[in-house]
Amino acid sequence: MGISSSNPPLTITDGMNFLAADAQDVSVLQSEICKSVWKQLETREESIEETVERAWKVIARRGSCELSDLCDSVFLEKNPVTRVYIEAREDVGLDQAGKIMFASYISNRDCGDFVLVYNGAHFEDELNPVMQVCKQLDCLPTRLVDIKEVSESCMNLCEAALDQGVAYLECPSQECRGTSTKARFQRFISERTSCCLAVKFRCSESNGSDPQVLIKQVDVSSASAVKVEPLLALAEIDRTLGTFRVISSGREASHEAVYWQLKDMLQDLHSRIEGGEIETKLGGLKTPIFFPVPPLVETPPRSAERLPYDFSKLFQRGMRAEGFKSFASQLYLKSETSDPQPFDESALWSPNYNFLAKTAPMLRAIRQDSHGIVVVRNYDDVIPDSLPLSEAVPLNSMNQSGGTKQLVRPRLMWMNEFDIESMNEDDDVYLKDWGVFRVVSMNYDNEEHVRAIVDFSFEERISHNLKEFLWVTGSPDGAVDSMVELEMIFRKRSRNLSKGTGEEERRIKGWGESAFQALGVGDFVYVEGMGMFLVSSKSKTMNSSSTQDLVELVSVPSGRAISMD
């Protein structure tokens, strides 16, 4: 990291002078350099990758290995495999998105492979939501593995396990239990009429035994008679891939003891079937290491409400990968020092809003239904002698490299009516990016629009006490050819005891500056004084004389309460 200093770099001559300087001068210079370095370190903003790394260390310390941090670095193999298991269904929740995020991050960090294992889905239909979330998070897996791919192998292993006596067929029929195990197993996996219910593995615990289901019967709607349980399939997949890490949920981690015994059993069966010892990928290191990820959403106890936090729906409302990664990381970091708290939606949206605020262009708009006029009386005395008529300004003051727009200082401006009505004669007001003005008079024009006449103030009187107002360039005849018509949709969550959680919506028509034309569908824009919006559609409207651009904007939650008036 390069540290810049207000002092120019030392040349050879400066070095000679530095060596010849008095001890007191050297001490002063050293002190100034140290202060400069510390100031920059204190004000330096942490990147999203650094935040995710700190959160990962919290997860790593909770891993199944006592020296998980050590194993995570010292024993790291070439191209380590990190595996995540996702139940493919209609939506992908925040907890699953969190697992995907961490698996992708540490795989990229360690130049390894990110393997996503899914279950219970047809790729064309139900897996699409999972892959869609991976794309939205910018966390595409290196490899996709369907549990069905190892079904046949698992069937053969179960047959061998029954042969070795480490598994058994559960069946209520005494007559069936008296027949050949091999014949019973073949009927079980091929016939829906089989009286056998499941293949179970005898898992030894510290006190007694606990049978674990490996294969079980399925309902008639399924294409096959039986299905392989995820725990068996995952143990076989991890054995085949040589998985180094498993990013798991708390439920998966709770089955860890059974998983290890099952994996050891599979390793032994493969050795017998293939006629010899099979070395593990890491040459004796017990793998994989489980890293349970705590849930992001703590549902209140006995709550009948299902929190609607499907990531794809959040993405449609304006959530982006950087915002989610920041939210998830901060939540995990907080969980290390405090007890789990009920989920607060503001914590979900605030990091996303803060990220967008640094990158989205800042543009201006006024309401169509209630706007007034402001006229600069001494305009010719100001432009262009004291101020330029136009100049290039950044689209976002917090992002100097994010492009520019042309700021034009007009004689006549349009402002929201309620802003003008809040002015009084002889008030000093600040019109943003134009200057400080003295209100000369207030009246109404023939169309009942409020009208203010102002004089530019040549004195340096910018003060924090001055009222600040936003404006757009207007026209004397009310023409809007140079403007973009906006339809702003404000949405906010509401909770009703009888109807449950819903969404309130209000639409407001507005006129925006010409820079709105450059926005594309899916872009974000911060409308000054109104909030963050997502461009949902663009079209053109026809009137009697011209064609007008129409941009539809949908509000993005900020994590703070907003007014819809």
N, C-alpha and C positions, 0 to 999 in steps of 0.2 A: 504494500500500500504506500503510495507516494504521499508525503506530507508537504504541502505547499506552505510557503512562509511569506509574510509581508516584506521581509528583507530580501534584497536581490541576491542571487547566488554569488558566492565568493570567487573572485578571480585570483590569478597568481599574485597580483599586486596587493589585493585585499588580504591574501594569506600572509604575505610578508608583513603588512601592517598589523595583522592579527597577532603574529608571533612577537612583534615589537611592542604591542600594546601593553599598557599598564595592567597589573593584576585586577584592579578595580573595574577597568573597562571590560576585560574578559568576563568577569563575574556578571556584570550587567547584561552583556550579550548572551551568555549562557542562560541567564534567568529569563530573558525575553524569548529565546528559542524554546525553552521548556514550557513557558506559558502558552506560546502559540501552538505547540504540539498537543498539550493537554486540552486546550480549548477545542481544537479540531476533533480530537478523540471523543470529547464529551458531546459535541453537537453532531457527530457522524451518525447517520441513520442506519440501523441494522437492515440488511437485505432480507428478503423473504427466505432465501436459501439458508441464511445463517439462523433465522428463527426456527425453521424446520429442523435444522441440525441440533439445536439446543433441545427442541421437543423430543427428537429421536433419542437423545441421551437419557431423557426421563423414561421413555419406553424401554430402552435397553437395560436400565438398572432394575427393571421389573422382570427381566427375562428369566427363563427357567434355569439358566446356568448362573451360579453364584458369581463367576467372573465373566459375566456377559460382555462387559465393555472390553475385557482383555481378549476374549474369543472373537469379538467383533472386529478386532484389528490385528492382533499378533498372529492368530491362526487363520487369517483370511486367505482363502485359496484363490487361485486364478479363475476368473469368471465365476464367482459364487452365484448360486441360484437362490433367489428369494421367491417364496411361493405364497400366494394368497388364494383363499377359497371363497367363492361368491355363489350364493344361491341365486340362480338366474330367475327373476320373476318380473312383475310388471314395473317395479320401481327399484331404485338403488338409494338406500337411505344414507344419512350423514355418516353413520358408523362404518358402513362399507366403503364409502368414498374416502374416509380417513385411512382405512387399511390400504386402499389402492394408492393413495398419495405417498404414504411412508414407503411402501414396497418399491414404487417407482423411483423415489428419491434416493434411497440407499443403493439401489441397483445401478443407477447412473453414477452415483458417487464412487462406487467400488468397481465400476466397469464390469458389472455382472449381468445376469439375466433375470428378468422379471417374468415369472410364470403365473398366469391367471388360470385357475382351475374352476370350472363352473359345472353346475349340476341341474338336472331337471328341466332342460330347455331344448328347443329346436333352434339351431343357429339362426335360421332365417327370421324367426318370429321373436322369441323371448329374449335371446341374448343381445339383440340390438340395443335395448336400454343400457345394458352393462357396457358395451363397447362405446355407446354414445357418451356415457359419463366419462370413460377413459379419455376420449377425445376432448371433451369439454375441460377436463382437468389437465390436459396435455400430459397424460400418463399412460401412453399406449404400452401394453405388455409386449415382451420379446416373443412370447409363445402363449398360445391358447391351448388348453387341454380339456377335453370333454371327458367326464367320468366314464361315459359309455365306451371310450377308447380302451379302457383297461377291464371292462366287464368280463370278457372271455378269459383273460389271464386270471382274474380274481376267482372265477368259477373253478378253473383248474386247481388253483391254490387251495380253495375250500375243499375240493375233493381229496387233495393230498392231506389236508389238515384232518379230515374225517378219518382217513386211512391211518394217520399217525396217532389218533386218539386225542388230539389237542382241541378238537371241535366236535360238536354233536348235532344231530337233527332233532329239533323239538317237534314232538308229535303227540297228540292226545290219544291216538289209537294204539292199544296194546298189541293188537294183531299186526299192525304195520311195523312196530318196533321190533317184532320178532323176525322180520325178513332181512335180506341183505342190505347193508348200508349203501353200497354202490348203486343198487337198483332203486332204492328209495330216493337217493340223491338225484338220479337221472329223471325219475318221475317228477320230483319236486321242481326242477328247473325247467321242465318242458310241458308239464300238464297243469292246467288251472284246477283240475279236480283233485289234485294231490292233497292228502290229509295232513301232510307236514306243513308246519307254519314258518319255520326259520332255521337257518344254520347259526349256531352260537359258538363262540370261542370262550373257553374257560380261562378267565383272567384272574391270576392269583394276586390278592391284595395282602396287606400285612396280617389281617385276621379273616381268614376264610376265602371264599371264591365269589366271583361276580361274573356271571355269563354275559358276554357281549354279542349283540346281534351282528352278524356279518352279511347275511343275505336273508331277505324276507319276501313273503308273498305280497303282491300288489293287487289293486282293485281291477275290475274287469275292463275299465276304460283304457288301461295301459296296453301297449303293443305286446309286451312280454309277460310271462307268468310270474317272474320274480325280479327283484332289483337289488343291486349291490349297494350296501350302505356306505355313506361317504367316508367313514373312518377307515374302513378296509381299503377303499379305492385310493384315498389320500396316502395311506401308509405305503401302498404299492407304487404310487406315482413318485413319492419322495425317495423311495429306495431306488427306483429306476433313474431319476434325474440327479440323485446325489444332492438333494436340497440342503442348503446350508442354514437358511433362516426360514421360519414360518411366522408370518405376520397374522396373528390369530385374534379371534374374539375371545371374550371371557369364557363363553360356553365351550369353544374348541379347546381352550387351555385346561378346562376342568376334566377333559377326557385324556389328558396327557399320559397318565400312568398306564391306561389301557393301550394307548397308541404305541408306547415304547415296547410293551410286551408283544403286541401284535406285529410290530415291525421286526422285532427279533425273531418271532415265529416265521414270518415271511422269508427273512434272510436264511433261516435254517432250512425251510422247505425248498427254496431255490437251490441251495447247496446240494440237497439230496436229489432233486429232480435233474440238475445239470451235472451231477457227479463230481463234486469237488468244492473246495472252499471258494467263496466269492468275496473279494476284498471290497471294502467300502470305498467310496470315491476319495475320502479324506484320509485313507490309510490308517484307520483305527480310531480317529476322533469321532466321538458319539455325536451324530447329527440327526436331524437338524436341531437348532436352538429355537425354542418357542418364545415369541415376544408378544404377549397378550396386550392388545390395545383397548383401554377402557372406553366405555360408551361415551359418545359426545352428548347424547340427549338423555337426560335422566327424567323419565316420565314419573309424574307424581304417583304415589301408591294409591291403588284402587281407583285410578282414573280411567273412565270409560272412553275418553277422547283419545283418538290416535293422532299424534302430532303429524301434520302433513308436510314433512320435510324430505320429499323426494328431490334428489339433487337436480334432475333434469328440469323439474318445475321451478326450482330456485334459479336455475340458469336462464330460463325464459323470463324470469322477473328481474334479471340483471346481475345475478351472482357470476363471478368470474373466478378462474383457477387461482389467481394471486390472492384474491379476497378470501376464498375458502381456506387456502393453505395457511394464511396468516391467522384466521379465526381458529382453525383446528389446533395449530401449534400453540397459540396463546392459551387455549383452554387446557391443553395437556400440561403446559408449564405451570399454570395456576393450580392444577389438581395435585401437583407435587407438594404444595405448601398449605393447602386448605382442603376441607371436606367437600364432597360433591354437593353442588347447589342445584336447585330447580332450574330448568333451562330458561334462559332469558333471550328472547329473539333479538333484542338490541345488540347483544354480544355477537350474534351471527352476522348482522348487516353492517355494523360500524367499520370493521376492518376493510370490507369490500368497498364501502363508500369512500373511505380515506384513500384507498388505492386509486379509485377512479377519479377522485378530485385532483390528483396530481397529473393525470394524463389526458382527461377529456377536455375538449375545447370549451371555453367560457364564452357564451353568446348571450345576446339580449333579446327580449321580446316584451310586448305589452298586450294587454287584453283588448279584444276587438270591441266588446260591448261598452267599455267605459274608459275612453282615453281622451286626454285634453291636449292643449297646444301651449308651447313655451316659445317665445320669440325673443331673440337677442337684439335689443334696440341699438346698441353701439357696435354692431358686428363689424362694420367697415373700418372702425378704428382699431380693431383687434387683429383681423385676418387680412392680409398675411404678415403685417408688420410685426406684431408681437408674438403670434403663434402661427405655425404652418396650417394650411387648410387641411392637409392630410399627412399621415405618417403611418409606417408599418409598426404594429404592436404585436406582442406574442398572443397566440390563441389562448394560452394558459400561462399566467404569471409564475406558476410553480414549475413550469416545464419550458425552459427557454429554447429547447431544441424541437419543440412540438409544432413548429410552423408559425406563421404570422397571418394577420388580417390587416386590411387597410382601415384605419380610423379616420373618418372624415368629420370635421367640426362644422355643423350646419348652422344656418341662421335660424331655421325653424325646426323644432323638435316635437315629437309626440311622447307623452308620458302617461302613465296610469292616472286616471282622474283623481283617485283618492290621494295620490301623492301631491298633486298640484293643490288640491283643496286643503292640504295640511299646511301650506305656505301662508304667510301673512305679508302684507306690504311692509317694506323696509327690513325684511328678514335677509340675512346672509345665508346662502345655501351653496352646497357644493354639488355640481353636476359632474358625475364621474368621468374622468378623462377629458373633460372640457375645461373646467376651472371654477372659481368662486364667483358668484353673482349676487347682486342686490336686487330684490324683488321691487319693481317700480309700481306696478298696478295689477289688479286682478279683475276679470270680468268674464262674460260669456259671449260667444259668437252667435251668429244667426241660427246655427244648428244646435244651440244649447250646449256646446262643448265649453268647458271651463278653459280660460285663456289667461296666461301670465306673461307680462312684459318684464324683462329683466335686463340689467346692465352688467357687463363684465367688469369685475373689480381688478384694477391693476395693482392693488396693494397685496402684499404677502400676508394673507389672513387665514390661511388654512389651519383649522383648529379641530380638535377632537369633538368639540361641542357643536360643530356645524352639522346640519342635516345633510345626508348624502342621498342623491336621487339618481336613478337610472333612466336612460332615454334612448330613443331610436330616431333616426333621421325621418322627418315628416315632409309633407308637401302642402302648399297653400290650398290646392284644389281638392285635397283628400285622396289623390291618386296613390295606388299601392303597387304600381308596376315594379318598383325596385325591391319590394318586400316579399317575404315568403309567408304564405298562410300556414298557421299551425293549429293542430288540434291536440291539446295537451290532456292526457288522461291521468288523473290522480287516483291512485288506489291505495287503500290501507286496510289492514286486517281489523276485523271486529269480532267480538265474542258476545253471543246472545244466549242466555240461559235456555231458551226454548229451541232456538235454531242451531245452536253450536257455533263453530268457527266459520266465519264467512269473510267476504271482502266487499268493502264499500267502494263505489266508483263515482267520480264526477268528471265531466268533460268541460273544458274551457277553450274557446276559440281565441287565437291570438295572431298578432303580426310580428314576424321575426326579421332580423337584419338579413341581408343578402347572403351572408356566410353560411346560413342554414342550407343553401342549395348544394354545397359541397359535401354534405353528410350523406352517408349511405345507410341502407337498412342494416341494423345490427350495430351501428356506431353509437357511442355514448356522447352526450352533450350536457354540460352544466348550464342551465338557463339561470342567469343571475337573478337572485331574489326569489326564485321558484324551486330550485333544487336540481337533482340529477335525473336525466331522462335517457331512455333507450329508444332509438328510432325504430319503430315497428313497421312502418310502410311509407312509401312515397308515391305520389300520383299528381295528376294535373286536373284542375277544375276550369271549366269554361264559363265566361260571362259574356255579356253583349259585345264587349270591345276587345278582350284579350284573354290569354291563357294564363292561369295562376298556378304556381307550384303549391302543392299541399303536402305537408309533412306531418305524420302522426307520431306523437311522442307518448311514451308510457313512463310514468314515474318509477324510479328505482328506490326501494326502501333505504333509508339512511341510518336506521337504528335509533332515530329520534322521532318524537311526535311531530306530525306535520299538520298544517291547517289546510283544509280543502275549500275554504271560502274564497 
